[in-house]
Amino acid sequence: MTERLELTGAPGSPYTRKMLALLRFRHIPYNMIWGGVTGAPEGYPKPKVQLLPTFYFRDGEGKLEAAVDSTPIIRRLECQYPGPSVIPDHEVLRFLDLLIEDYADEWLTKVMFHFRWAFEADAEHAGPLLIHWANPNLPDNQVGMMAAQFSKRQIDRLYVVGSNGITAKTIEDSYIRLLALLDRLIEKQGFVLGGRPSACDFALYGQLTQLTQVEPTAMAISRKLSLRVRAWVDRMDDLSGQQKGQWLAEEQYGSLNGLLTEIGRTYAPFLIANAQAVQAGAENVETEIDGRHWQQPPFPYQAKCLVALREAHSGLSADSQAQVNAVLAGTGCEALFAKI
């Protein structure tokens, strides 16, 4: 494919950052159209749901079609473009990669959104920055007005992602633990699943670009607890020269226990409670996470995430499923795939 892939997005979008770094690593030629929040560029199709980034692919008739949702886009790129893969070839690691990517995309976005908008100083920092990212040519008086409007809208939506007075401590503690867990993994093997990056590395990186490079409170925490993770995020930005490394061998899967236990401690109980709330048509998700009460509105998309993970788990070969179950045993993640 000789045509350059095109996408729209914004630097303040962790998923945009996730996909740009992945494109660079995979040596996929692209054109980045900055802006994103203003909608599709003139002459480009609009996605059914406006999310960042938006990719523009050619359909069977050669017409542009808009695609969002980074996880399926990554798999589509694997089929359409040659180059270094970010999907492990071993079935067990491929499943673990999907699980960790889902955690990064769906739990860590709560962490990012919380640190961006729950603290006054962080919100005052983020508002104008997001407007400048969308359009650096705007005069200051317009930036101030638009930043105030946008910030209010985002702060008013904190409850939607689960950030509130009840959940704040749980969210903040999970970020602190993740920094320590990633620090040890990076020191030991370079990336989450071995000596080469996979989709889950880029998902973690995307959220961490905001938490370690943009949000003042979260940045201060990372600076204090792990400069290694901060440096890893900086390097992940462009791995176009990364030499091909090795995936974890079977006897090394134990190195993932800490990270999987963190997922089982936070994301797994949320996913299960959220799916139950969506199914019941409940107004709130009510559960316990990390020994504390958790409350937020149900989120239908994340109920679909649980369905997708369960389908991926049930689709494993018998041997691989047994091996995955052994790796997940005792982490809390096994609850996601328990027979109901």
Residue frames relative to the residue before (quaternion, step in Angstrom):
aa qw qx qy qz dx dy dz
M 1.0000 0.0000 0.0000 0.0000 0.00 0.00 0.00
T 0.1929 -0.8242 0.5265 0.0798 3.56 -0.54 1.19
E 0.5834 0.5814 -0.3804 0.4207 3.61 1.16 -0.46
R 0.4498 -0.6865 0.5008 0.2749 3.56 -0.96 0.86
L 0.4474 -0.6745 0.5260 0.2611 3.54 -0.96 0.95
E 0.1724 -0.7978 0.5711 0.0881 3.60 -0.94 0.84
L 0.0409 0.7870 -0.6138 0.0462 3.53 -1.13 0.73
T 0.2730 -0.7184 0.6112 0.1894 3.53 -1.28 0.46
G 0.1972 0.7786 -0.5783 0.1430 3.55 -1.15 0.62
A 0.3222 -0.7276 0.5714 0.2007 3.53 -1.32 -0.20
P 0.5833 -0.6094 0.4021 0.3560 3.63 -1.03 0.67
G 0.6731 0.4982 -0.3006 0.4565 3.59 1.15 -0.53
S 0.5746 0.5582 -0.3747 0.4668 3.57 1.32 0.08
P 0.3786 -0.7466 0.4911 0.2408 3.63 -0.50 1.08
Y 0.6467 0.5190 -0.3282 0.4524 3.58 1.09 -0.62
T 0.5847 0.5399 -0.3669 0.4816 3.58 1.15 -0.56
R 0.6729 0.4908 -0.2935 0.4692 3.57 0.89 -0.93
K 0.5949 0.5713 -0.3416 0.4506 3.58 1.05 -0.77
M 0.7533 0.4192 -0.2262 0.4534 3.55 0.76 -1.07
L 0.6098 0.5399 -0.3652 0.4509 3.60 1.03 -0.61
A 0.6594 0.4954 -0.3123 0.4715 3.59 0.92 -0.86
L 0.6414 0.5219 -0.3220 0.4611 3.57 1.02 -0.78
L 0.6406 0.5192 -0.3287 0.4605 3.60 0.96 -0.81
R 0.6484 0.5107 -0.3208 0.4645 3.57 0.98 -0.81
F 0.6587 0.5054 -0.3170 0.4585 3.59 0.89 -0.87
R 0.7394 0.4186 -0.2307 0.4741 3.59 0.93 -0.88
H 0.4027 -0.7425 0.4526 0.2857 3.62 1.32 0.06
I 0.3478 0.7165 -0.5182 0.3116 3.57 0.98 0.91
P 0.3776 -0.7327 0.5104 0.2453 3.64 -0.57 1.06
Y 0.0554 0.8166 -0.5691 0.0784 3.57 -0.85 0.92
N 0.2560 -0.6932 0.6434 0.1999 3.50 -1.42 0.29
M 0.2105 -0.7812 0.5785 0.1034 3.57 -0.71 1.09
I 0.1330 -0.7766 0.6137 0.0504 3.57 -0.75 1.10
W 0.2307 -0.8086 0.5282 0.1176 3.57 -0.19 1.28
G 0.4927 0.6250 -0.5147 0.3190 3.53 -1.18 0.60
G 0.0830 0.8760 -0.4747 0.0199 3.50 0.46 -1.26
V 0.7758 0.3729 -0.2150 0.4614 3.58 0.39 -1.21
T 0.6363 0.5332 -0.3309 0.4487 3.60 1.19 -0.39
G 0.6141 -0.5635 0.3443 0.4321 3.59 1.27 0.02
A 0.7333 -0.4099 0.3011 0.4512 3.54 -1.33 -0.05
P 0.5326 -0.6086 0.4696 0.3541 3.61 -1.07 0.68
E 0.6448 -0.5267 0.3821 0.4011 3.56 -1.20 0.49
G 0.7993 0.2687 -0.2221 0.4895 3.53 -0.89 0.98
Y 0.6486 0.4907 -0.3193 0.4864 3.60 1.27 -0.08
P 0.5147 -0.6466 0.4514 0.3363 3.62 -1.01 0.67
K 0.3987 -0.6969 0.5430 0.2460 3.54 -1.21 0.57
P 0.4449 -0.6702 0.5105 0.3037 3.60 -1.00 0.73
K 0.6317 -0.5281 0.3923 0.4101 3.59 -1.22 0.40
V 0.7580 0.1359 -0.0784 0.6332 3.55 1.11 -0.78
Q 0.3452 -0.7632 0.5070 0.2031 3.60 -0.66 1.07
L 0.1616 0.7700 -0.5914 0.1770 3.55 -0.36 1.31
L 0.3320 -0.7239 0.5685 0.2063 3.56 -1.29 0.40
P 0.5549 -0.2804 -0.7826 0.0324 1.43 -1.78 1.77
T 0.3187 -0.6862 0.6063 0.2451 3.52 -1.37 0.22
F 0.1983 -0.7773 0.5908 0.0865 3.57 -0.80 1.08
Y 0.2201 -0.7623 0.5964 0.1218 3.56 -1.17 0.68
F 0.0492 -0.8023 0.5935 -0.0404 3.52 -0.48 1.32
R 0.4580 -0.6307 0.5415 0.3149 3.54 -1.32 0.31
D 0.3227 -0.7356 0.5579 0.2086 3.57 -0.92 0.90
G 0.7740 -0.3727 0.2428 0.4506 3.58 -1.27 -0.10
E 0.7056 0.4235 -0.2534 0.5085 3.56 1.22 -0.46
G 0.5884 -0.6106 0.3562 0.3926 3.56 1.27 0.13
K 0.5283 0.6238 -0.4109 0.4036 3.58 1.28 0.11
L 0.5275 -0.6276 0.4692 0.3283 3.54 -1.16 0.63
E 0.0319 -0.7620 0.6462 0.0279 3.53 -1.11 0.79
A 0.3868 -0.7273 0.5250 0.2139 3.56 -1.03 0.83
A 0.0360 -0.7945 0.6060 -0.0120 3.55 -0.96 0.94
V 0.0546 -0.7675 0.6383 0.0257 3.53 -1.09 0.82
D 0.6426 0.4929 -0.4288 0.4004 3.56 -1.40 0.17
S 0.3283 -0.8254 0.4301 0.1610 3.52 -0.03 1.39
T 0.6295 0.5703 -0.3604 0.3855 3.62 0.94 -0.75
P 0.7151 0.3952 -0.2849 0.5013 3.67 0.72 -0.85
I 0.5912 0.5622 -0.3818 0.4344 3.61 1.08 -0.56
I 0.6131 0.5461 -0.3500 0.4510 3.60 0.99 -0.78
R 0.6822 0.4758 -0.2903 0.4732 3.60 0.90 -0.91
R 0.6182 0.5320 -0.3435 0.4657 3.59 1.07 -0.65
L 0.6517 0.5137 -0.3113 0.4630 3.58 0.97 -0.85
E 0.6031 0.5642 -0.3547 0.4383 3.58 1.08 -0.70
C 0.6920 0.4718 -0.2705 0.4748 3.57 1.06 -0.76
Q 0.7540 0.4405 -0.2089 0.4402 3.56 1.03 -0.80
Y 0.7959 0.2638 -0.1219 0.5311 3.59 1.11 -0.56
P 0.3982 -0.6860 0.5481 0.2656 3.57 -1.01 0.77
G 0.4625 0.6807 -0.4932 0.2819 3.55 -1.28 0.04
P 0.7332 -0.4117 0.2803 0.4630 3.58 -1.26 0.06
S 0.3605 -0.7553 0.5153 0.1844 3.54 -0.85 1.01
V 0.2701 -0.7408 0.5876 0.1816 3.55 -1.23 0.55
I 0.6150 0.5096 -0.3441 0.4936 3.57 1.30 0.18
P 0.4220 -0.7196 0.4805 0.2705 3.64 -0.57 1.06
D 0.4578 -0.6970 0.4803 0.2717 3.56 -1.05 0.75
H 0.6194 0.5222 -0.3450 0.4739 3.60 1.21 -0.43
E 0.5384 -0.6778 0.4007 0.3003 3.58 -0.80 1.05
V 0.6524 0.5181 -0.3225 0.4493 3.60 0.95 -0.81
L 0.6884 0.4619 -0.2818 0.4830 3.58 0.85 -0.95
R 0.6054 0.5599 -0.3579 0.4380 3.57 1.06 -0.68
F 0.6658 0.4842 -0.3013 0.4811 3.57 1.01 -0.78
L 0.6554 0.5061 -0.3162 0.4630 3.60 0.92 -0.86
D 0.5999 0.5536 -0.3456 0.4628 3.56 1.10 -0.70
L 0.6621 0.5055 -0.3015 0.4639 3.58 0.92 -0.91
L 0.6540 0.5208 -0.3102 0.4527 3.58 0.93 -0.87
I 0.6960 0.4585 -0.2780 0.4776 3.58 0.88 -0.94
E 0.6095 0.5385 -0.3508 0.4642 3.59 1.05 -0.69
D 0.6553 0.5157 -0.3118 0.4555 3.57 0.95 -0.88
Y 0.6221 0.5336 -0.3267 0.4707 3.59 1.02 -0.79
A 0.6732 0.4974 -0.2990 0.4582 3.57 0.87 -0.94
D 0.6960 0.4864 -0.2743 0.4514 3.57 0.89 -0.96
E 0.8185 0.3266 -0.1312 0.4540 3.58 0.85 -0.95
W 0.7042 0.3900 -0.2813 0.5224 3.63 1.09 -0.49
L 0.6995 0.4741 -0.2927 0.4474 3.58 0.81 -0.95
T 0.5577 0.5714 -0.4160 0.4352 3.61 1.14 -0.29
K 0.5751 0.5491 -0.3739 0.4774 3.60 1.19 -0.47
V 0.6472 0.5172 -0.3071 0.4682 3.55 0.99 -0.91
M 0.6728 0.5019 -0.2961 0.4558 3.58 0.86 -0.96
F 0.6771 0.4906 -0.2925 0.4639 3.57 0.85 -0.98
H 0.6285 0.5424 -0.3278 0.4510 3.58 1.03 -0.79
F 0.7195 0.4397 -0.2668 0.4668 3.57 0.74 -1.01
R 0.6399 0.5371 -0.3341 0.4364 3.61 1.09 -0.58
W 0.8468 0.2386 -0.0641 0.4710 3.57 0.84 -0.98
A 0.6134 0.5895 -0.3621 0.3809 3.64 1.13 -0.32
F 0.7196 0.3692 -0.2273 0.5424 3.59 1.22 -0.43
E 0.5476 -0.6663 0.3948 0.3168 3.57 -0.80 1.03
A 0.6786 0.4948 -0.3046 0.4494 3.59 0.84 -0.94
D 0.6502 0.5122 -0.3144 0.4649 3.59 1.01 -0.77
A 0.6562 0.5086 -0.3097 0.4635 3.57 0.97 -0.84
E 0.6502 0.5065 -0.3154 0.4703 3.59 1.01 -0.78
H 0.6359 0.5085 -0.3186 0.4853 3.57 1.17 -0.57
A 0.7150 0.4911 -0.2637 0.4220 3.57 0.85 -1.02
G 0.6194 0.6054 -0.3613 0.3454 3.59 0.88 -0.91
P 0.7328 0.3977 -0.2579 0.4882 3.63 0.59 -1.02
L 0.6174 0.5654 -0.3513 0.4192 3.59 1.02 -0.77
L 0.6564 0.5121 -0.3103 0.4589 3.57 0.95 -0.87
I 0.6489 0.4983 -0.3219 0.4764 3.60 1.04 -0.73
H 0.6455 0.5065 -0.3183 0.4749 3.60 0.96 -0.82
W 0.6209 0.5351 -0.3448 0.4575 3.60 1.01 -0.74
A 0.6713 0.4976 -0.2984 0.4612 3.58 0.98 -0.82
N 0.7948 -0.0984 0.1043 0.5897 3.57 0.98 -0.86
P 0.1986 -0.8251 0.5175 0.1094 3.62 -0.13 1.22
N 0.6068 0.5878 -0.3499 0.4048 3.62 1.23 -0.12
L 0.4895 0.6789 -0.4352 0.3319 3.59 1.22 -0.15
P 0.4767 -0.6500 0.5002 0.3163 3.62 -1.02 0.69
D 0.6812 -0.5472 0.3134 0.3720 3.54 -1.17 0.68
N 0.6552 0.5231 -0.3430 0.4236 3.61 0.90 -0.78
Q 0.6457 0.4938 -0.3184 0.4876 3.59 1.09 -0.66
V 0.6157 0.5500 -0.3452 0.4463 3.58 1.02 -0.79
G 0.6717 0.5145 -0.3040 0.4378 3.56 0.85 -0.95
M 0.6754 0.4942 -0.2894 0.4645 3.56 0.91 -0.91
M 0.6878 0.4748 -0.2820 0.4712 3.57 0.89 -0.95
A 0.6342 0.5317 -0.3335 0.4516 3.60 1.02 -0.78
A 0.6443 0.5214 -0.3218 0.4577 3.58 0.97 -0.83
Q 0.6705 0.4959 -0.2955 0.4661 3.58 0.94 -0.90
F 0.6829 0.4869 -0.2898 0.4611 3.56 0.88 -0.96
S 0.6507 0.5234 -0.3199 0.4475 3.59 0.92 -0.89
K 0.6448 0.5192 -0.3294 0.4541 3.59 0.92 -0.84
R 0.6529 0.5173 -0.3155 0.4546 3.55 0.94 -0.88
Q 0.6848 0.4782 -0.2904 0.4669 3.59 0.93 -0.85
I 0.6426 0.5102 -0.3277 0.4685 3.60 0.96 -0.81
D 0.6504 0.5120 -0.3122 0.4662 3.57 1.01 -0.78
R 0.7000 0.4550 -0.2628 0.4836 3.60 1.21 -0.45
L 0.3379 0.7643 -0.4942 0.2396 3.60 1.22 0.09
Y 0.6522 0.5464 -0.3195 0.4171 3.57 0.94 -0.91
V 0.5898 0.6046 -0.3698 0.3872 3.59 1.13 -0.66
V 0.7363 0.3879 -0.2317 0.5036 3.60 0.95 -0.82
G 0.6295 -0.5773 0.3290 0.4028 3.59 1.25 -0.07
S 0.5267 0.6126 -0.4255 0.4077 3.59 1.23 0.23
N 0.2889 0.7236 -0.5791 0.2399 3.56 -0.61 1.19
G 0.7445 -0.4206 0.2745 0.4398 3.55 -1.28 0.05
I 0.6391 0.5291 -0.3219 0.4560 3.58 1.13 -0.60
T 0.7894 0.3762 -0.1603 0.4578 3.57 0.90 -0.96
A 0.4456 0.7456 -0.4357 0.2361 3.60 1.21 -0.39
K 0.6769 0.5027 -0.3022 0.4448 3.59 0.81 -0.97
T 0.6389 0.5267 -0.3214 0.4594 3.58 0.99 -0.82
I 0.6601 0.5064 -0.3025 0.4652 3.58 0.93 -0.89
E 0.6997 0.4809 -0.2804 0.4479 3.58 0.78 -1.00
D 0.6510 0.5091 -0.3198 0.4633 3.61 0.97 -0.79
S 0.6338 0.5366 -0.3430 0.4389 3.58 1.02 -0.74
Y 0.6284 0.5271 -0.3306 0.4669 3.59 1.07 -0.67
I 0.6452 0.5208 -0.3154 0.4616 3.58 0.94 -0.87
R 0.6706 0.4847 -0.3043 0.4719 3.60 0.91 -0.86
L 0.6336 0.5425 -0.3404 0.4340 3.59 0.95 -0.82
L 0.6216 0.5453 -0.3483 0.4416 3.60 0.95 -0.81
A 0.6736 0.4889 -0.2940 0.4698 3.59 0.92 -0.89
L 0.6619 0.5114 -0.3085 0.4530 3.58 0.96 -0.85
L 0.6753 0.4781 -0.2947 0.4780 3.58 0.92 -0.88
D 0.5843 0.5836 -0.3667 0.4283 3.57 1.04 -0.74
R 0.6997 0.4629 -0.2726 0.4710 3.57 0.86 -0.95
L 0.6509 0.5157 -0.3240 0.4532 3.59 0.95 -0.80
I 0.6659 0.5029 -0.3040 0.4596 3.57 0.89 -0.93
E 0.6483 0.5188 -0.3225 0.4545 3.58 0.93 -0.87
K 0.7182 0.4754 -0.2500 0.4424 3.56 0.96 -0.90
Q 0.8640 0.0739 0.0215 0.4975 3.59 0.77 -0.98
G 0.5976 -0.6160 0.3523 0.3733 3.61 1.20 0.02
F 0.7862 -0.0087 0.0473 0.6162 3.55 0.93 -0.97
V 0.7190 -0.4731 0.2793 0.4257 3.57 -1.24 0.23
L 0.8114 0.2562 -0.1179 0.5119 3.59 0.84 -0.95
G 0.8102 -0.1959 0.0834 0.5461 3.56 1.11 0.62
G 0.7663 -0.3864 0.2847 0.4271 3.52 -1.17 -0.68
R 0.7167 0.3355 -0.2511 0.5574 3.58 1.20 0.42
P 0.5185 -0.6698 0.4271 0.3164 3.61 -1.03 0.64
S 0.1524 -0.7573 0.6279 0.0949 3.54 -1.15 0.69
A 0.7515 -0.3852 0.2631 0.4665 3.58 -1.27 0.04
C 0.6570 0.5238 -0.3324 0.4284 3.59 0.96 -0.76
D 0.5837 0.5590 -0.3783 0.4514 3.62 1.10 -0.54
F 0.6851 0.4797 -0.2879 0.4666 3.57 0.90 -0.90
A 0.6224 0.5275 -0.3434 0.4652 3.59 1.11 -0.63
L 0.6461 0.4968 -0.3107 0.4891 3.58 0.98 -0.83
Y 0.6367 0.5466 -0.3107 0.4463 3.54 0.94 -0.94
G 0.6459 0.5509 -0.3325 0.4108 3.58 0.87 -0.95
Q 0.6925 0.4495 -0.2778 0.4912 3.58 0.83 -0.95
L 0.6873 0.5005 -0.2877 0.4409 3.59 0.96 -0.85
T 0.5156 0.6047 -0.4467 0.4111 3.63 1.15 -0.27
Q 0.6921 0.4548 -0.2720 0.4900 3.56 1.03 -0.75
L 0.7058 0.4866 -0.2682 0.4395 3.57 0.88 -0.96
T 0.7760 0.3353 -0.1898 0.4994 3.62 0.98 -0.72
Q 0.7693 0.3623 -0.1862 0.4922 3.60 1.22 -0.34
V 0.7769 0.3574 -0.1667 0.4908 3.60 1.14 -0.51
E 0.7629 0.3832 -0.2145 0.4745 3.60 0.61 -1.12
P 0.4568 -0.7415 0.4080 0.2741 3.65 -0.42 1.16
T 0.6851 0.4805 -0.3080 0.4527 3.62 0.82 -0.90
A 0.6849 0.4673 -0.2824 0.4824 3.58 0.89 -0.92
M 0.6030 0.5558 -0.3477 0.4545 3.59 1.09 -0.71
A 0.6608 0.5132 -0.3087 0.4523 3.57 0.91 -0.91
I 0.6338 0.5211 -0.3289 0.4675 3.58 1.04 -0.75
S 0.6825 0.4769 -0.2973 0.4674 3.60 0.86 -0.89
R 0.6287 0.5348 -0.3389 0.4515 3.57 1.01 -0.74
K 0.6825 0.4848 -0.2770 0.4716 3.57 1.03 -0.78
L 0.7913 0.3780 -0.1672 0.4505 3.57 0.87 -0.97
S 0.8353 -0.0481 0.0631 0.5440 3.61 0.97 -0.66
L 0.1630 -0.7715 0.6120 0.0615 3.53 -0.26 1.26
R 0.5484 0.6101 -0.3970 0.4116 3.59 1.19 -0.46
V 0.6689 0.4826 -0.3038 0.4769 3.57 0.90 -0.89
R 0.6304 0.5245 -0.3380 0.4618 3.58 0.96 -0.82
A 0.6663 0.4924 -0.3059 0.4690 3.61 0.92 -0.85
W 0.6177 0.5451 -0.3313 0.4600 3.58 1.07 -0.78
V 0.6342 0.5212 -0.3262 0.4688 3.58 0.98 -0.82
D 0.6452 0.5190 -0.3201 0.4603 3.59 0.93 -0.85
R 0.6891 0.4768 -0.2795 0.4686 3.60 0.95 -0.86
M 0.6171 0.5685 -0.3421 0.4230 3.58 1.04 -0.76
D 0.5214 0.6712 -0.4012 0.3415 3.57 1.14 -0.58
D 0.8034 -0.0025 0.0134 0.5953 3.60 1.01 -0.74
L 0.0353 0.8022 -0.5894 0.0881 3.55 -0.25 1.35
S 0.2325 0.8120 -0.5086 0.1669 3.57 1.14 0.56
G 0.7308 0.3881 -0.2427 0.5063 3.60 1.15 -0.46
Q 0.3638 0.7546 -0.4766 0.2666 3.58 1.28 0.20
Q 0.3476 -0.7229 0.5593 0.2091 3.54 -0.88 0.98
K 0.5708 -0.6156 0.4161 0.3493 3.56 -1.00 0.81
G 0.1380 -0.7945 0.5891 0.0523 3.57 -0.82 1.03
Q 0.5872 -0.5875 0.4383 0.3435 3.53 -1.33 -0.14
W 0.4550 -0.6345 0.5475 0.3012 3.54 -1.18 0.65
L 0.6469 -0.4976 0.3968 0.4202 3.56 -1.25 0.32
A 0.3833 -0.6737 0.5798 0.2511 3.54 -1.12 0.73
E 0.7005 -0.4921 0.3128 0.4115 3.56 -1.20 0.51
E 0.6898 0.4857 -0.2851 0.4549 3.58 0.94 -0.86
Q 0.6622 0.5007 -0.3035 0.4676 3.62 1.27 -0.14
Y 0.4185 0.7375 -0.4578 0.2672 3.60 1.22 -0.07
G 0.5550 0.6342 -0.3810 0.3803 3.56 1.15 -0.48
S 0.5591 0.6131 -0.3916 0.3977 3.60 1.19 -0.44
L 0.6540 0.5244 -0.3041 0.4527 3.59 1.23 -0.42
N 0.4216 0.7516 -0.4458 0.2419 3.57 1.24 -0.23
G 0.6627 0.5230 -0.3162 0.4328 3.59 0.89 -0.89
L 0.6817 0.4767 -0.2842 0.4768 3.57 0.88 -0.95
L 0.6592 0.5007 -0.3111 0.4670 3.59 0.94 -0.85
T 0.6305 0.5233 -0.3314 0.4677 3.58 1.07 -0.69
E 0.6209 0.5218 -0.3379 0.4776 3.58 1.09 -0.67
I 0.6354 0.5101 -0.3253 0.4799 3.58 1.01 -0.78
G 0.6779 0.4886 -0.2839 0.4702 3.57 0.99 -0.85
R 0.6422 0.5412 -0.3036 0.4500 3.56 1.19 -0.55
T 0.8041 0.2645 -0.1028 0.5223 3.57 1.05 -0.77
Y 0.7858 0.3756 -0.2066 0.4458 3.55 0.41 -1.22
A 0.6449 0.5482 -0.3366 0.4127 3.60 0.90 -0.86
P 0.7011 0.4367 -0.3130 0.4687 3.66 0.71 -0.85
F 0.6115 0.5290 -0.3661 0.4606 3.59 1.07 -0.56
L 0.6574 0.5243 -0.3263 0.4319 3.60 0.82 -0.96
I 0.6726 0.4994 -0.2983 0.4574 3.57 0.91 -0.92
A 0.6886 0.4726 -0.2864 0.4696 3.59 0.85 -0.95
N 0.6329 0.5317 -0.3283 0.4571 3.58 1.02 -0.76
A 0.6591 0.5029 -0.3131 0.4634 3.59 0.92 -0.87
Q 0.6440 0.5141 -0.3206 0.4670 3.58 1.00 -0.78
A 0.6563 0.5089 -0.3086 0.4638 3.58 0.99 -0.82
V 0.6406 0.5146 -0.3216 0.4705 3.59 0.99 -0.84
Q 0.6672 0.5081 -0.2997 0.4548 3.58 0.90 -0.93
A 0.7214 0.4399 -0.2424 0.4768 3.57 1.00 -0.83
G 0.4120 -0.7096 0.4728 0.3212 3.57 1.24 -0.26
A 0.3025 0.7819 -0.4914 0.2359 3.58 1.18 0.56
E 0.5183 -0.6473 0.4656 0.3091 3.56 -1.19 0.55
N 0.8064 0.1631 -0.0618 0.5651 3.58 1.14 -0.58
V 0.3709 -0.6374 0.6201 0.2678 3.51 -1.34 0.48
E 0.0008 -0.7876 0.6149 -0.0403 3.56 -0.73 1.08
T 0.2760 0.7505 -0.5601 0.2162 3.57 -0.59 1.13
E 0.4301 -0.6527 0.5384 0.3148 3.54 -1.31 -0.17
I 0.0055 -0.7802 0.6249 -0.0281 3.56 -0.89 1.00
D 0.8456 -0.0164 -0.0356 0.5323 3.55 -0.79 1.06
G 0.7197 -0.4778 0.2440 0.4407 3.56 0.95 0.91
R 0.6936 0.4240 -0.2729 0.5144 3.58 1.27 0.16
H 0.5833 -0.5711 0.4438 0.3696 3.54 -1.22 0.49
W 0.1137 -0.7662 0.6300 0.0558 3.55 -1.11 0.79
Q 0.0591 0.7947 -0.5994 0.0746 3.54 -0.93 0.94
Q 0.2584 0.7297 -0.6059 0.1832 3.55 -0.98 0.94
P 0.5982 -0.5257 0.4272 0.4282 3.59 -1.21 0.19
P 0.5441 -0.6053 0.4518 0.3653 3.62 -1.10 0.55
F 0.2320 -0.7691 0.5876 0.0970 3.54 -1.17 0.69
P 0.3500 -0.7896 0.4575 0.2115 3.63 -0.13 1.25
Y 0.6306 0.5447 -0.3645 0.4156 3.63 0.91 -0.78
Q 0.6933 0.4719 -0.2927 0.4593 3.59 0.93 -0.82
A 0.5390 0.5562 -0.4097 0.4819 3.59 1.26 -0.20
K 0.6321 0.5149 -0.3183 0.4838 3.58 1.11 -0.72
C 0.5906 0.5689 -0.3650 0.4408 3.59 1.10 -0.63
L 0.6518 0.5042 -0.3158 0.4702 3.57 0.96 -0.85
V 0.6262 0.5271 -0.3377 0.4648 3.59 0.96 -0.80
A 0.6655 0.5073 -0.3050 0.4547 3.60 0.92 -0.91
L 0.6506 0.5031 -0.3201 0.4702 3.60 0.96 -0.80
R 0.6670 0.4959 -0.3072 0.4635 3.58 0.93 -0.83
E 0.6353 0.5117 -0.3327 0.4731 3.58 1.04 -0.70
A 0.6403 0.5121 -0.3234 0.4724 3.59 1.02 -0.77
H 0.6501 0.5154 -0.3090 0.4651 3.57 1.02 -0.80
S 0.6955 0.4644 -0.2811 0.4708 3.59 0.88 -0.91
G 0.6588 0.5249 -0.3048 0.4445 3.58 1.22 -0.48
L 0.4828 0.6640 -0.4378 0.3665 3.58 1.27 -0.05
S 0.5511 -0.5601 0.4852 0.3836 3.55 -1.20 0.46
A 0.6727 -0.5149 0.3383 0.4098 3.58 -1.19 0.49
D 0.6710 0.4959 -0.3036 0.4601 3.60 0.91 -0.89
S 0.6807 0.4858 -0.2928 0.4635 3.58 0.90 -0.91
Q 0.6378 0.5243 -0.3345 0.4543 3.58 0.99 -0.77
A 0.6385 0.5129 -0.3239 0.4736 3.57 1.02 -0.77
Q 0.6620 0.4989 -0.3046 0.4691 3.57 1.00 -0.79
V 0.6285 0.5177 -0.3300 0.4776 3.59 1.00 -0.78
N 0.6545 0.5175 -0.3144 0.4528 3.57 0.90 -0.91
A 0.6405 0.5174 -0.3237 0.4662 3.58 1.04 -0.75
V 0.6542 0.5069 -0.3143 0.4650 3.59 0.99 -0.82
L 0.7213 0.4530 -0.2448 0.4632 3.58 0.99 -0.85
A 0.4913 0.6951 -0.4248 0.3082 3.59 1.19 -0.45
G 0.8295 0.2043 -0.1750 0.4895 3.55 -0.84 1.02
T 0.5989 0.5830 -0.3652 0.4100 3.60 1.24 -0.08
G 0.5180 -0.6029 0.4382 0.4198 3.57 1.19 -0.52
C 0.5843 0.5860 -0.3686 0.4234 3.58 1.21 -0.44
E 0.5582 0.6255 -0.3981 0.3724 3.57 1.12 -0.54
A 0.5629 0.6136 -0.3837 0.3992 3.60 1.18 -0.52
L 0.5799 0.6015 -0.3691 0.4070 3.58 1.14 -0.57
F 0.7915 0.3104 -0.1213 0.5123 3.56 1.07 -0.75
A 0.3624 0.7285 -0.4971 0.3015 3.56 1.25 0.36
K 0.4998 -0.6498 0.4779 0.3156 3.57 -1.02 0.76
I 0.3042 -0.7701 0.5393 0.1535 3.55 -0.85 1.03
